[in-house]
Amino acid sequence: MSSKKVPFNRHKENEEARKKREEDEAARVYAEFVESFKGESTSGSKFVRGGVIDPNAKLRADSEGGKSKDGWSVPKKGSR
């Protein structure tokens, strides 16, 4: 047998080496990502409470068309 590598084998080896490098890089980035969460403290609230929006509820507009009772801006009738 010949010790000379055919182009197909070289390509296959190059692809395997590239895949191995990408897996190593992904593992390193994931480890950094996981580490970034370990340093944070859990004191205090991190979330802001929001209201609930009911998509089936009709808009409550006052007769002037400005702000409705729920605080949302509603256009006047007939305006575009």
Backbone as ProteinMPNN parsed JSONL, in Angstrom:
{"seq_chain_A": "MSSKKVPFNRHKENEEARKKREEDEAARVYAEFVESFKGESTSGSKFVRGGVIDPNAKLRADSEGGKSKDGWSVPKKGSR", "coords_chain_A": {"N_chain_A": [[0.811, -1.191, 0.0], [0.342, 2.261, -0.546], [1.829, 5.093, 1.068], [1.081, 7.606, 0.545], [-1.305, 10.165, 0.842], [-4.592, 10.339, -0.319], [-6.594, 12.876, -1.898], [-9.245, 12.78, -0.904], [-9.012, 11.523, 1.629], [-7.374, 13.402, 2.948], [-9.105, 15.587, 2.974], [-11.178, 14.541, 4.534], [-9.836, 14.147, 7.005], [-9.174, 16.805, 7.565], [-11.735, 17.895, 7.897], [-12.597, 16.45, 10.16], [-10.738, 17.407, 12.052], [-11.43, 20.115, 12.072], [-14.059, 19.953, 13.039], [-13.546, 18.933, 15.587], [-12.095, 21.085, 16.721], [-14.132, 23.041, 16.704], [-15.985, 21.869, 18.476], [-14.474, 21.864, 20.842], [-14.151, 24.624, 21.198], [-16.841, 25.401, 21.507], [-17.432, 24.06, 23.893], [-15.74, 25.432, 25.639], [-16.783, 28.06, 25.52], [-19.358, 27.576, 26.504], [-18.728, 26.773, 29.111], [-17.725, 29.203, 30.111], [-20.074, 30.673, 29.978], [-21.715, 29.354, 31.858], [-20.175, 29.828, 34.155], [-20.5, 32.586, 34.385], [-22.929, 32.933, 35.642], [-22.556, 32.082, 38.213], [-21.291, 33.997, 39.787], [-23.092, 35.991, 40.456], [-25.116, 37.647, 42.916], [-27.968, 36.698, 44.903], [-29.522, 38.476, 46.198], [-32.177, 40.798, 46.645], [-34.773, 41.89, 44.375], [-35.042, 40.953, 41.022], [-36.884, 41.151, 39.052], [-39.554, 42.911, 37.463], [-42.811, 43.589, 38.308], [-45.562, 43.19, 36.208], [-48.564, 44.267, 34.513], [-51.599, 42.513, 33.559], [-52.676, 41.66, 30.37], [-55.618, 41.361, 28.659], [-56.435, 39.91, 25.76], [-58.941, 39.524, 24.724], [-60.601, 41.396, 25.783], [-62.569, 44.338, 25.317], [-61.552, 47.539, 24.082], [-61.561, 50.266, 26.292], [-62.669, 53.248, 25.698], [-62.783, 56.728, 26.324], [-65.208, 59.369, 25.718], [-63.912, 61.536, 24.543], [-61.644, 60.51, 23.391], [-58.992, 60.552, 24.162], [-56.932, 59.513, 26.653], [-57.722, 56.315, 27.878], [-59.517, 54.684, 30.578], [-57.887, 52.647, 31.456], [-55.354, 53.555, 30.916], [-54.23, 53.365, 28.394], [-53.522, 54.827, 25.251], [-56.003, 55.911, 23.085], [-57.139, 56.327, 19.816], [-59.073, 59.097, 18.479], [-62.51, 58.9, 17.395], [-63.042, 58.425, 13.971], [-60.57, 59.464, 13.201], [-57.449, 58.831, 11.592]], "CA_chain_A": [[0.0, 0.0, 0.0], [1.044, 3.519, -0.647], [1.685, 5.953, 2.236], [0.609, 8.896, 0.059], [-2.722, 10.366, 1.153], [-5.412, 10.805, -1.428], [-7.306, 14.112, -1.509], [-10.438, 12.494, -0.106], [-8.6, 11.279, 3.014], [-6.933, 14.676, 3.524], [-10.307, 16.39, 3.221], [-11.873, 13.928, 5.658], [-9.068, 14.466, 8.205], [-9.33, 18.237, 7.823], [-13.089, 18.091, 8.418], [-12.622, 15.924, 11.526], [-9.971, 18.329, 12.887], [-12.236, 21.331, 12.205], [-15.179, 19.629, 13.913], [-12.99, 18.8, 16.948], [-11.803, 22.449, 17.191], [-15.409, 23.714, 16.972], [-16.551, 21.291, 19.693], [-13.676, 22.369, 21.964], [-14.491, 26.041, 21.363], [-18.203, 25.459, 22.043], [-17.358, 23.638, 25.292], [-15.106, 26.528, 26.39], [-17.744, 29.165, 25.598], [-20.438, 27.153, 27.404], [-18.191, 26.821, 30.477], [-17.704, 30.621, 30.489], [-21.469, 31.071, 30.162], [-22.162, 28.809, 33.138], [-19.427, 30.544, 35.193], [-20.994, 33.954, 34.511], [-24.079, 32.942, 36.532], [-22.155, 31.717, 39.566], [-20.803, 35.16, 40.516], [-24.163, 36.92, 40.804], [-25.785, 37.432, 44.196], [-29.403, 36.506, 44.762], [-30.231, 39.431, 47.047], [-32.974, 41.777, 45.933], [-35.63, 41.414, 43.3], [-34.515, 41.239, 39.684], [-37.979, 41.227, 38.11], [-40.533, 43.97, 37.651], [-44.151, 43.05, 38.149], [-46.31, 43.858, 35.157], [-49.997, 44.03, 34.484], [-52.085, 41.445, 32.7], [-53.428, 42.171, 29.233], [-56.588, 40.385, 28.161], [-56.634, 40.23, 24.351], [-60.351, 39.418, 24.37], [-61.33, 42.523, 26.361], [-62.747, 45.465, 24.403], [-60.91, 48.774, 24.527], [-62.462, 51.202, 26.966], [-62.295, 54.601, 25.3], [-63.723, 57.757, 26.767], [-65.848, 60.034, 24.583], [-62.981, 62.465, 23.91], [-60.686, 59.748, 22.604], [-57.638, 60.685, 24.69], [-56.518, 58.329, 27.414], [-58.829, 55.548, 28.424], [-59.402, 54.452, 32.013], [-56.796, 51.723, 31.749], [-54.09, 54.225, 30.666], [-53.773, 53.216, 27.02], [-53.936, 55.88, 24.355], [-56.956, 55.437, 22.102], [-57.385, 57.399, 18.851], [-60.443, 59.606, 18.41], [-63.335, 58.299, 16.355], [-62.947, 59.086, 12.675], [-59.214, 59.848, 12.858], [-56.647, 57.689, 11.125]], "C_chain_A": [[0.851, 1.251, 0.0], [0.801, 4.36, 0.61], [1.205, 7.35, 1.84], [-0.893, 9.012, 0.319], [-3.448, 10.886, -0.084], [-6.182, 12.035, -0.968], [-8.536, 13.86, -0.644], [-10.075, 12.296, 1.362], [-8.127, 12.567, 3.692], [-8.129, 15.55, 3.872], [-11.053, 15.863, 4.447], [-11.161, 14.242, 6.977], [-9.189, 15.941, 8.568], [-10.703, 18.544, 8.415], [-13.197, 17.6, 9.852], [-11.887, 16.857, 12.475], [-10.763, 19.619, 13.116], [-13.392, 21.098, 13.173], [-14.721, 19.534, 15.368], [-12.692, 20.186, 17.532], [-13.087, 23.185, 17.548], [-16.063, 23.18, 18.242], [-15.81, 21.789, 20.929], [-14.01, 23.828, 22.254], [-15.882, 26.197, 21.964], [-18.207, 25.069, 23.517], [-16.752, 24.746, 26.151], [-16.076, 27.691, 26.579], [-18.885, 28.82, 26.553], [-19.97, 27.195, 28.856], [-18.125, 28.263, 30.974], [-19.118, 31.115, 30.773], [-21.987, 30.602, 31.517], [-21.468, 29.546, 34.285], [-19.993, 31.937, 35.426], [-22.19, 34.029, 35.453], [-23.699, 32.656, 37.983], [-21.752, 32.925, 40.405], [-21.895, 36.104, 40.984], [-24.762, 36.587, 42.157], [-27.287, 37.308, 43.969], [-30.187, 37.478, 45.618], [-30.989, 40.439, 46.198], [-33.769, 41.164, 44.804], [-35.053, 41.84, 41.961], [-35.633, 41.439, 38.668], [-38.924, 42.365, 38.476], [-41.902, 43.379, 37.38], [-44.892, 43.867, 37.104], [-47.781, 43.526, 35.239], [-50.34, 42.889, 33.546], [-52.92, 42.066, 31.595], [-54.337, 41.062, 28.737], [-56.875, 40.724, 26.703], [-58.101, 40.182, 23.921], [-61.181, 40.585, 24.907], [-61.426, 43.652, 25.336], [-62.039, 46.683, 24.976], [-61.951, 49.688, 25.159], [-62.004, 52.616, 26.63], [-63.311, 55.593, 25.85], [-64.238, 58.519, 25.546], [-64.911, 60.998, 23.864], [-61.938, 61.735, 23.062], [-59.265, 59.838, 23.112], [-57.19, 59.418, 25.37], [-57.748, 57.623, 27.942], [-58.577, 55.312, 29.914], [-58.243, 53.541, 32.364], [-55.429, 52.305, 31.398], [-53.558, 54.102, 29.257], [-54.299, 54.357, 26.177], [-54.832, 55.299, 23.268], [-57.231, 56.578, 21.127], [-58.859, 57.829, 18.869], [-61.194, 58.932, 17.284], [-63.189, 59.111, 15.074], [-61.541, 59.503, 12.299], [-58.443, 58.614, 12.419], [-55.248, 57.833, 11.593]], "O_chain_A": [[1.971, 1.253, 0.51], [-0.301, 4.347, 1.159], [0.95, 8.185, 2.707], [-1.655, 8.082, 0.054], [-2.957, 11.766, -0.791], [-6.399, 12.216, 0.23], [-8.834, 14.648, 0.254], [-10.745, 12.832, 2.245], [-8.432, 12.805, 4.86], [-8.166, 16.175, 4.932], [-11.504, 16.638, 5.291], [-11.817, 14.57, 7.966], [-9.295, 16.287, 9.744], [-10.82, 19.359, 9.33], [-13.822, 18.259, 10.683], [-12.352, 17.085, 13.592], [-10.768, 20.157, 14.223], [-13.673, 21.939, 14.027], [-15.415, 19.995, 16.274], [-12.996, 20.445, 18.696], [-13.146, 23.875, 18.566], [-16.638, 23.953, 19.009], [-16.43, 22.102, 21.945], [-14.137, 24.224, 23.413], [-16.084, 27.038, 22.84], [-18.916, 25.686, 24.312], [-17.204, 24.973, 27.274], [-16.179, 28.243, 27.675], [-19.33, 29.671, 27.324], [-20.726, 27.604, 29.737], [-18.435, 28.525, 32.136], [-19.332, 31.889, 31.707], [-22.626, 31.366, 32.24], [-22.11, 29.857, 35.289], [-19.97, 32.425, 36.556], [-22.449, 35.092, 36.016], [-24.47, 32.968, 38.891], [-21.863, 32.876, 41.63], [-21.639, 36.949, 41.841], [-24.907, 35.418, 42.518], [-27.807, 37.765, 42.951], [-31.401, 37.33, 45.757], [-30.501, 40.879, 45.157], [-33.475, 40.063, 44.338], [-34.622, 42.983, 41.804], [-35.369, 41.852, 37.539], [-39.069, 42.727, 39.644], [-42.125, 42.746, 36.348], [-44.849, 45.097, 37.122], [-48.187, 42.609, 35.953], [-49.482, 42.368, 32.833], [-53.778, 42.908, 31.86], [-53.882, 39.96, 28.433], [-57.509, 41.745, 26.435], [-58.464, 40.73, 22.88], [-62.34, 40.744, 24.526], [-60.486, 43.894, 24.579], [-61.936, 46.843, 26.192], [-63.056, 49.862, 24.645], [-61.05, 53.119, 27.224], [-64.518, 55.348, 25.848], [-63.733, 58.316, 24.442], [-65.102, 61.255, 22.675], [-61.409, 62.307, 22.109], [-58.383, 59.223, 22.512], [-57.08, 58.367, 24.738], [-58.698, 58.259, 28.397], [-57.535, 55.703, 30.441], [-57.676, 53.647, 33.451], [-54.423, 51.615, 31.564], [-52.521, 54.687, 28.946], [-55.428, 54.805, 26.381], [-54.474, 54.321, 22.611], [-57.528, 57.691, 21.56], [-59.754, 57.057, 19.215], [-60.589, 58.447, 16.327], [-63.213, 60.342, 15.102], [-61.324, 59.875, 11.146], [-58.751, 57.495, 12.827], [-54.411, 56.977, 11.308]]}, "name": "protein", "num_of_chains": 1, "seq": "MSSKKVPFNRHKENEEARKKREEDEAARVYAEFVESFKGESTSGSKFVRGGVIDPNAKLRADSEGGKSKDGWSVPKKGSR"}
